[in-house]
Amino acid sequence: MPAPDHAFVDSLRGLLDDRAILTGADAIGHTTDPRGVSATDDVVLVRPRDVDGVSAVVKACALAGVAIVAQGGNTGLSYGTHLPADRPSILLSVSRLNQIESVDPDRWTLTAQAGVTIQAVQEAAAAVGRKFAPDWGARGTATVGGGISTDAGGTNVVRYGNMRDNVMGLEAVVADGSVWDGRRSLRKDSSGYDLKHLFIGAEGTLGIVTSAVLKLVPATPYETSTLAAITDLDDLMPLLSLAQEHAPGALSGFELIPTFAMHRLAEVTGASVHLDAGTEFCVLIRLASSEPVDDMIAAFLSAGAGAGHIVDAIVAGTPDQETSLWHMRDEITPMTTYVEYQGLGLKLDTAVPIDQIAEFVRRISQRAAEIAPDSLCYGFGHVGDGNIHMMILPISPEAVEPWLAAKPAMEAAVDQTVFELDGTLSAEHGVGLLLKDRVGPQKQELEWDLMRSIKRALDPDDIFNPGKLIPDPEV
Ligand SMILES: Cc1cc2nc3c(=O)[nH]c(=O)nc-3n(C[C@H](O)[C@H](O)[C@H](O)COP(=O)(O)OP(=O)(O)OC[C@H]3O[C@@H](n4cnc5c(N)ncnc54)[C@H](O)[C@@H]3O)c2cc1C
């Protein structure tokens, strides 16, 4: 992938402060994702410290025809921050746009620059007795800009929605370098197209998000979770309904946990297995409220057990136990449990309509057993959103070669199943390069054409993250 020439890089140096531009070995360390995969081996990493710097860089790149790939915390895992192979490009990191600009408890908003981490936003909201609801395992590294650009979700979506539902306004630098300040905090505004939604989920293809007004919600000082062993995947939907009915407005997490993954985590980390009732699956359910939730949990568990959906359960009795249950949930990803296969395995970011989850998990497990018999296949994650992350990994070192041979057929089977069930291949990590050539059939061609028109209108010279997200027409 061609780096821009030295004269251009020197011209950028003239626009920014001394710390802004990194090249060669200095840059590589900043481009490596949590799996150890690097965006490139030859990169010009540009880190403006304010929106004027971003604007100056975009103007210079637009004039020179240099592509711009935005980078937040680099936790997206869909290769959305990889540089294009066929044209000069820079990686524009928002890591130094790291200020919380204001916290407004009376408006129930917080304004943060794009490079602020999700955890920092959560902490600033908590400091004024409010809560920023989106939450996921990479909270300490993932950024406001990246979360917006992938429309990230996480474990609270069942109650509070994803990033799209939690962004009230934003600021972005557009293709000619102009700064569009759309940081409104209006709860209602019917004065035309709501342009912020174009940038949410755009994966950096329409502009660089530099700051955003985020929605705050009431704090939930009482949070209690239960880990319940279920008989069968068919218990999921009745249990979700029971949780909504017995804890109206308080359900804030409903996650599928495979029992064997808890055992594996215990093996790898020395942690204890929280619950083993001999069933294949558990669910981790959190109730959160301004009032104690113990009665609601008890009523839910009693109804679930009475109806035969719950075999056994534990309830977190202390804040430490609560933290430990959700730590286990964060850590059951292959990044901890199957670190040796993470570069090889398939990690699906699929979502289906929630009543199709059980069918989806069964079909994928069955197809994996047929196509790649020596694979380990399991699903975990966000039942409340229909977003189950299924993992398909080689079962042993000897299985790697046949597994790799079977991988294309497995991917085709996954795509077919997702499309048949009216699902999506990307629910929260983004399409990036990983899924770009596969997502086409999941939408009508007209829908992709409309997206291409929007891309051409906002970025006529295709300088922002070219080649990502929108499939090529022929594909
Ligand atoms: C352990 C782990 C657990 C995770 N769990 C979840 C989960 O539960 N839910 C979930 O939603 N995601 C999850 N993710 C995925 C990831 O954290 C999200 O996709 C997150 O939103 C990415 O943010 P980031 O700052 O790392 O963005 P990056 O990875 O740096 O970028 C992602 C995309 O956004 C673009 N981009 C980044 N910043 C900007 C900007 N300022 N302006 C324009 N474009 C930009 C990039 O070009 C790229 O296309 C997880 C990841 C890990 C590693």
The ligand as an SDF file (V2000), in Angstrom:
LIG
                    3D

 53 58  0  0  0  0  0  0  0  0999 V2000
  -12.9450   -7.5430   23.4810 C   0  0  0  0  0  0  0  0  0  0  0  0
  -13.8730   -6.8050   22.5590 C   0  0  0  0  0  0  0  0  0  0  0  0
  -15.2390   -6.8260   22.8350 C   0  0  0  0  0  0  0  0  0  0  0  0
  -16.1100   -6.1230   22.0090 C   0  0  0  0  0  0  0  0  0  0  0  0
  -17.4360   -6.1450   22.3090 N   0  0  0  0  0  0  0  0  0  0  0  0
  -18.2730   -5.3930   21.5850 C   0  0  0  0  0  0  0  0  0  0  0  0
  -19.6560   -5.3160   21.9210 C   0  0  0  0  0  0  0  0  0  0  0  0
  -20.1430   -5.9870   22.8220 O   0  0  0  0  0  0  0  0  0  0  0  0
  -20.4370   -4.4750   21.2080 N   0  0  0  0  0  0  0  0  0  0  0  0
  -19.9160   -3.7320   20.1670 C   0  0  0  0  0  0  0  0  0  0  0  0
  -20.6420   -2.9630   19.5660 O   0  0  0  0  0  0  0  0  0  0  0  0
  -18.6410   -3.8430   19.7810 N   0  0  0  0  0  0  0  0  0  0  0  0
  -17.8060   -4.6250   20.4750 C   0  0  0  0  0  0  0  0  0  0  0  0
  -16.5050   -4.6940   20.1100 N   0  0  0  0  0  0  0  0  0  0  0  0
  -16.0730   -4.0440   18.8630 C   0  0  0  0  0  0  0  0  0  0  0  0
  -15.5520   -2.6230   18.9810 C   0  0  0  0  0  0  0  0  0  0  0  0
  -15.1550   -2.2890   20.2990 O   0  0  0  0  0  0  0  0  0  0  0  0
  -16.5490   -1.6000   18.4470 C   0  0  0  0  0  0  0  0  0  0  0  0
  -16.7780   -1.8390   17.0840 O   0  0  0  0  0  0  0  0  0  0  0  0
  -16.0930   -0.1500   18.6320 C   0  0  0  0  0  0  0  0  0  0  0  0
  -17.1380    0.7000   18.2850 O   0  0  0  0  0  0  0  0  0  0  0  0
  -14.8920    0.2530   17.8110 C   0  0  0  0  0  0  0  0  0  0  0  0
  -14.4220    1.4960   18.3160 O   0  0  0  0  0  0  0  0  0  0  0  0
  -12.9250    1.9430   18.0570 P   0  0  0  0  0  0  0  0  0  0  0  0
  -12.7320    3.2900   18.6670 O   0  0  0  0  0  0  0  0  0  0  0  0
  -11.9900    0.8950   18.4800 O   0  0  0  0  0  0  0  0  0  0  0  0
  -12.9410    2.0940   16.4740 O   0  0  0  0  0  0  0  0  0  0  0  0
  -11.8800    1.5750   15.4040 P   0  0  0  0  0  0  0  0  0  0  0  0
  -11.7630    0.0990   15.4690 O   0  0  0  0  0  0  0  0  0  0  0  0
  -10.6340    2.3550   15.5000 O   0  0  0  0  0  0  0  0  0  0  0  0
  -12.6420    1.9740   14.0550 O   0  0  0  0  0  0  0  0  0  0  0  0
  -13.8140    1.3110   13.6510 C   0  0  0  0  0  0  0  0  0  0  0  0
  -14.3250    1.9520   12.3480 C   0  0  0  0  0  0  0  0  0  0  0  0
  -14.7400    3.2990   12.6010 O   0  0  0  0  0  0  0  0  0  0  0  0
  -13.9640    4.2390   11.8450 C   0  0  0  0  0  0  0  0  0  0  0  0
  -13.6800    5.3690   12.7380 N   0  0  0  0  0  0  0  0  0  0  0  0
  -13.0540    5.3230   13.9460 C   0  0  0  0  0  0  0  0  0  0  0  0
  -13.0480    6.5490   14.4960 N   0  0  0  0  0  0  0  0  0  0  0  0
  -13.6640    7.3850   13.6250 C   0  0  0  0  0  0  0  0  0  0  0  0
  -13.9520    8.7800   13.6120 C   0  0  0  0  0  0  0  0  0  0  0  0
  -13.6170    9.5750   14.6260 N   0  0  0  0  0  0  0  0  0  0  0  0
  -14.6030    9.3040   12.5470 N   0  0  0  0  0  0  0  0  0  0  0  0
  -14.9560    8.5280   11.4950 C   0  0  0  0  0  0  0  0  0  0  0  0
  -14.6880    7.2020   11.4420 N   0  0  0  0  0  0  0  0  0  0  0  0
  -14.0610    6.6330   12.5080 C   0  0  0  0  0  0  0  0  0  0  0  0
  -12.7220    3.4760   11.4160 C   0  0  0  0  0  0  0  0  0  0  0  0
  -12.1980    3.9780   10.1900 O   0  0  0  0  0  0  0  0  0  0  0  0
  -13.2540    2.0530   11.2700 C   0  0  0  0  0  0  0  0  0  0  0  0
  -13.8770    1.9130   10.0180 O   0  0  0  0  0  0  0  0  0  0  0  0
  -15.6070   -5.4150   20.8870 C   0  0  0  0  0  0  0  0  0  0  0  0
  -14.2410   -5.4190   20.6110 C   0  0  0  0  0  0  0  0  0  0  0  0
  -13.3760   -6.1080   21.4250 C   0  0  0  0  0  0  0  0  0  0  0  0
  -11.9070   -6.0780   21.1080 C   0  0  0  0  0  0  0  0  0  0  0  0
  1  2  1  0
  2  3  1  0
  2 52  2  0
  3  4  2  0
  4  5  1  0
  4 50  1  0
  5  6  2  0
  6  7  1  0
  6 13  1  0
  7  8  2  0
  7  9  1  0
  9 10  1  0
 10 11  2  0
 10 12  1  0
 12 13  2  0
 13 14  1  0
 14 15  1  0
 14 50  1  0
 15 16  1  0
 16 17  1  0
 16 18  1  0
 18 19  1  0
 18 20  1  0
 20 21  1  0
 20 22  1  0
 22 23  1  0
 23 24  1  0
 24 25  2  0
 24 26  1  0
 24 27  1  0
 27 28  1  0
 28 29  2  0
 28 30  1  0
 28 31  1  0
 31 32  1  0
 32 33  1  0
 33 34  1  0
 33 48  1  0
 34 35  1  0
 35 36  1  0
 35 46  1  0
 36 37  1  0
 36 45  1  0
 37 38  2  0
 38 39  1  0
 39 40  1  0
 39 45  2  0
 40 41  1  0
 40 42  2  0
 42 43  1  0
 43 44  2  0
 44 45  1  0
 46 47  1  0
 46 48  1  0
 48 49  1  0
 50 51  2  0
 51 52  1  0
 52 53  1  0
M  END
$$$$
